[in-house]
Amino acid sequence: MEDKDLLLSRIANHQLMFGSFNTDSSIVYGRMGLVLFFFHYARYTENTLFEDFGGEILDEIFDDLHTGHKSFRCPV
């Protein structure tokens, strides 16, 4: 396994374990960024487990949007 593959695998495993605890929904530091990572990583590894996990996080984001979660409220 190359260094790049090992690093990506470690990132993916860490986020599988702890990413769902993130309450921020932003693309840079939050769950939307995880969704993008997992969708791309699923394609890279050809493993649908990561796509499914990304889809679950995306469903949670939409649920939060629909219920008016605090991370989607206007700060002004």
C-alpha positions, 0 to 999 in steps of 0.5 A: 500500500502506498503512503497516500493510500495508507493516509487516506485509509487512516483518515477514512477510518477515523472519520467513520468512527468520529465524524458523526459526532460533528455538529457543524454542517459546513463544507470546510470543517463540518459534515458536508465536507465529510459527505464530499470526502466519503463520496470521492473516497468511495469512488477511489476505493470502489467500496460502496460502504463509504458511499452509504456512510456519506449518504447517511450523513447527507440525510442527517444534514437534510433532516437538520435543515428541515427542522431548523437546526441552529447551524443553519440559522442566520446569525444576524 
